[in-house]
Amino acid sequence: MNTLARILSEKRLELREEADPAVWDITVKYVAHDISPLVKYATPAVVKVSDYDVTVLAITYSGLMDSLGGIEGLAEYEELFDSLVHEKVNYGAVPEPISKRYYELISL
């Protein structure tokens, strides 16, 4: 939230040219395998960041997949999935157990 507060403060004038902060709808979704450290955001919570009301939600990867319609729904987002997930698993600093499990799942 500190980073978001800093960015919103830095962009305040620019954002106000677009619209009054009262009409902005800002949502931050934390996506992780384990959201227990963010359990207070398991249900959407509105927090004040600078002049803006920000809805914060923590969701697991499986919850995200379900919200997108499961595997069938994800097929519509293949390019986005490739850039946000597949490329990260292949070329990112992902722990071996996670990449191993990922490849088990996509090989079904």
N, C-alpha and C positions, 0 to 999 in steps of 0.2 A: 504494500500500500504506500510505502514511502516513495518508491519510484513513481507510482502513478500520481501521487500528490505533487511531486516535483515537476513532472511533465505537464500536468494540468495547470500548475502555477505559471510555468514558463510560456505556455500556449494560451494563457487567459485572454489576452487581447485578440489574438487570432480567432479563438473559438467564439468570443463574444460577437465578432463580425458575422459569424454564421448564424447564431441564435443565442437567445438568453439562456444562461445555464439552467434555468427552471424548466425549460422544455427539452433538455437533452435527456436521452435514455442511455445510460452507460452500464454495461454488464461486464463483469470480469468472471471468467470461469477458470478455476484451477482444475486441471486434469492430471490425475496421478494414479498409480497402482494402489497406493494406500493413502486414503484421505484422513486417517485417524488424527494426524496433527491439526487438521482443519475441520474437525467435526462440528464446530460451531457454525460452519458454512454449508453443512450437508443439506440444509434447507436454505433457500435464498434469504439473504439478510441485506438490508439497505444500510450503508454506512455513508457518512458525510466525508467527502474528500475535497478539500478546498471549498469551492462554492457549489460543488456538484453532489447529487445523490447518486451513489454507485451501488448497484445490486451485485453482491458477491455470492458465488455458488461454487462449492467444491464437488467434483464428480469423479468417479473412477472411470478408467478407460472402458470397462465393460458397460458401465452406465451410459457413457457417451455413445458407444456402439448401439446400445438398445434405443437411445433417444433418436438415433439416425435411421432406425428401422432395421437394425441387425445387419447381418452380412448382405442380405438382399438390398437393403437401403444404401449400404456403403458402396455398392456397385455404381451408384449414380455419382459418387464422389471419388472415383478412382484416382484421378489426377491429384486431388487434394490429399487423399490418403497416402499416395506415393510420396509426396513431398513432406508431409508432416509425420509419417510413421515409418514407412518402408525405407526411405533414404536414411533416416536417423538410425534405424536398427542396423543397416548395412554399413554406414560410414561414420556414425556417431560414437560417442563414448558410452555405449550401452553395456552393462554388465553381462557376462556370458550366460548366466542362467536365464536372463530375460530374453536375449536373442535366441537361445536354444528353444525356449518355450514358444516364442513367436513362430519360429520355423516349424515346430511341431503342429501348431494350430493352423498355419496356412497350408500345410501339407496334407490335411485331412481330406 
